[in-house]
Amino acid sequence: MDEKPEFCPRSFAVIGAGPVGCIVAAFLARGGYEVTLCDVIPALIEPAMSPGILIEGAENLQQSVTRVCTQIDELADHMPDVIFITVKANVLPLISSAIEGFYREGMYIISWQNGIDTELEIAKVLGRKPAMRAVVNYGCGLIKPGHVKIAFHHPPHYLQEMDPDSRPAAIAIAEALSTTGLLTRHTDSIVSMVWRKGILNACMNPVCAVTGLTMAQAMGDPIVFQIVDALIKECVKVARANEINLGWDFYPGAIEYMKKAGDHKPSMLMDIENKRRTEIDYMNGKFIEYGAQAGIETPYNIMIRSLVKAIESKK
């Protein structure tokens, strides 16, 4: 019986030309890979070809991608080996359905996003075999189309497949990313990592979004910090009730990490400022959902989600 050929990705697509997508697209292109950057807003992708994506801050480079497009359907003309989804989690059902139109076996779809259970949204449409989940450890913002400021970059990033049969492909993709400078490791603990990061996001993102404060300002204000602290403790309670392994020292580590975040505006605050829909349902909304599942009350998460929704409705 012939052995299945080893997966060796050469062609990538990145859906979403915001700061997160621009970074992964630029690094992959710098690594010599074929990269298609896709976004429905033409102005966001135009600079990616010429003069190229400019990244400044914790990393510095300028790099052009292979091509750009404004419709996911156009990716069918190039059939990438791997597709990174870097847009807000709330549009995942639509994007997964669009990919379904040209998906073929052997193609892999990576949720390179914030939020809990984003990979499950992909799997609902495409099945578990192509779906993968990453935990991304950089903070960034878009100065203007194609121009990204990285506030911090704390590699490695982590990647895991949903289907055990896709493990060799996940390892190969992690190795490809690492060769470009985005050090990525394969893991068997992605759910724990997603929840650990999810708690940090659920505590800082919405608090900054409703107050207009940067992460450093929120952590430095003794009144506002009380809300952050209560959210952390409530989210930890929900995680443990659902048998998610956070580690015994998660709470002090989380506080220390957030105190070092600096004057960085998290993505949810930038969404509010730009009158965009937020990812609150995949952050605090998930803690409310999993809290109900385990019989844990979540008044702080309900409160903060309600406030963010109220601000969203004014856009």
N, C-alpha and C positions, 0 to 999 in steps of 0.2 A: 504494500500500500504506500502510495506516494505521500511524503511528508508535506504538510501545508507550508507554502512559502512564508518566510518571515516578513512581517509587516514593516515597511520602510517608507514612512510618509515623506513626500516631496512637495505636495501641493496643499496649500491651506487657504481657507476663506475665513474672514473675520466679519461677523455681522454686528455692526455698531461702530460708528466712527467718533464716539465720544472719547474721553481721555483713556479709559481702560482699554478700549479696542485699539486705539491708535498706538498704545504702547506695545501690545502683543504683536500687532501687524508690523510695526517698525523693527522690532527685534527679530522676528522671523525673516523679514526681508533682508536685514543685515546679515543674517546667517546663511544667505544664499538660497532660501526657499522661494518657491512661487507663491505669491500672496495676492489674493483678491480681497479688497476692502469694500464692504457693502453697507450702504445707509440710504434711507429714503430721502434724506435731505441733501440735495446736490452740493450745497455750499460746504457741508462738512467734509466731503470726500475730495473736492477739487484740489486742495493743496497736497494731497497724499501722493499724487503723481509728479507734480512740479510746483514748488521746489522740493517737495518731500515732507514727511512728518518731522517736526522739530520737537525734541524732548530736552527739557532743561531741569536742573535741580539736582536731585540725588543721582540721576543718570543724565548723561549729555550725549546726544547724537542727532543726526539728521539723515533720514533715509526715505527713499521713494519705494512704493510698492509696485507690484507687477501690473496691476490693473484695478479699476474701481467700477462699481455698478450701483444702481439705485433700486433694483428689484431683486429679491431673493431668487425668483425664477431664473434670472440671468446666470446664476451659478451653475445651472444645468449645462451651459455651453462649455464649462471648464471642468466640471466634475471633480471638486477637490477631494483629497483623501480625508481631510479633517476640517470640520467647521467649528469655529469658536463663536459662541453666542455671548456678547458682552453688553447687550442692551439691558434696560430695566426688566426685572422679572415679570412685571405685569403683562408684558406682550408675548410671553413665551408660548401660550397656546396658538396664537396666530402664526408665529415664526415656525413652530414645529409643524404645523399644517402645511405651510408653504414648502418646507424642506421635503415633506412627504411626497410632493409631486415629482421629485426627481431622485429621491433616495435610492441607493443601491446597496446591497450587502457588501460589507467591507469598508463602508464609510463610517466615520465616527463623529459624534456631535458632543461638544464639551460645553457645559455650563460654566463659564468663566465669570461668575456673577456673585453678588451678595444675596443673602436670603436663605431660608431653610426650605428644603424639598424642591428646589428648582429643577434638579435632575429628574424628579418624578414627573414633572410636567412634560419633559421631553419624552420620557418612556411611555407616557399615556398614549402618545400619538405614534411613536416610532418603535416602541418596544424597548426592552432593557439592553439588548445586545449592543447597539451603537451609542448608548447614553453613558456619558462620563461626567464626573463632577470635580471641580478644582476649588481649592482655597487659595486666594490670591493675597499676597502680603505687600501691596504697595498702596500708598495714598496719593491721589492725583487730582488735578483739575484742568479744565480746558481754558486757556487764556484767550484763544480764538481758534477757528477751524484749523486743524492740523498742527496746532501749537500747544504742547502739553507741559505743565509744570508738575514734576514729581516731588511731593513734599517729603516722602520717605519711601525707602525700598528695603524691606527686611526679608530677603530670601532665606530659605527656599520657599517656593510655592509647592502645593501638593496636588496630586491627581490620583483618582481611583475610578475604575470601571464599575458599572452596576452588575454586569454579567461576568462571572468568573472566566468564561471562555474568551473574554476580551482583555484579559490581564496582559498578555504579551504586547498587544497594541498599545495599551495605556503606558506600559514601561517604555516602549519605543517612542511614543509621543513626548513623554517626560524627558527622555534623553535628547530628543531633537530640540526641545525648548532650552535645555541646559547648554547645548552647544552655542546658542545664540546670545547667552548672557542672562537669560531668565532661568536661573537655576531652579529646577523643578524635580521633585522626588515623587516616586510612586509610593502610595501608602495603602495600608489595609484598614485605616482608622479614619476615613474621611467623614463619617457621620459625626463622630466626636469632635473633629476639627471644625466642621461646619457649625455645630452648635456652640462651640467655644467662641468662634468669631461672631456667630449670630447674636450671642448675648452682648458682646461688646457693641455691635452695631445697634441693637435694640435699646441700649442704654444711652448711647451718645448721639446717634443720628436724629431721633425724633426730639430729644431735648434741645439740641442745637437748632433744629428746624423751627420749633415753636418760640424759642427765645431770641433767635438771631445771633447767638453767641458762637464763637469758635470753640473747638474742643478744649483748648487751654483755659479759656475764659469760663466755660461751664464747670470745669474741674476746680478752678480757683475761686469760684463763688460759693461760700459756705451754705447759702440758702439753696441754690440750684443743685449743688452737690447732693443734698438730701434726696432729691428726686432720682438722680443717677444711682445713688447707693440703694435706694429702695427697689429700683428696677432690677439691678444686678441680683439682689437677694431673691426677688420674686422669680426671675428667670432661672436661677440656679435651682430653686425649689421645684419648678416645672420640669427641668431637665432630669433631675434625680428621680422624680416621681415616674418619669418615662424610661428610667434605666439607661440614661445617656451618661457615659463615663466622662466626667469633666476633670477628674483628678482631685485629690484632697486639698490641694493648695490653689485651686482656681481663683477664689475670691481675692486674696492678697495680690496674686499675679495680675489679675484684671485691673485692679486699682492702680498698681504701679505702671502697667502698660499705658493706661489712659492718661495718667499724669504726665507722661512723656510725649503725648501726641502733638503738642505744640499748637501754634495758632493756625490750625488747619480747619477749613470749612468742610464738614462731611458732605457726602453727596446729597443727602436729603435736604439739607439747608440750601444747597445750590439749586435743587429742583424747585423748592418753594420760591426762592428768589427769581427764578426764571419761569415761574407759573407753569411748571410741569407736574404731571402726576407722579407721586412718590411710590416707593416700594414698601410702604408701611404694612401691607397685608402679608408680605413674605418675611417681615421682621417681627414686629410686635404682634401682628395678627396670628402668626404661627404659635407664639407662646400662649395666646388666648385659646387657640384651638387645642393645643396639646394639654393645656391646663384643664380645660373642660373634660378632655378624654381621661385624665387621671384624677379628676375630682379635686383639683387645686384651684382656688379662687385667684384671680389675677386683676385686682382693682387698679394697680398702677399701669399695667399694660393697656387695660381698657381705657383708662383716662388719657394716656398719651396718644393712643391711636385715634381716639375721638377728637382730640385737639388738632392733630395733623389733618384729619379728614375735614374738619371745619375750615381750616385754612385753605386746603385744596379746593374746596367748593367755591371759594371766592375768586378763583382765577378766571 
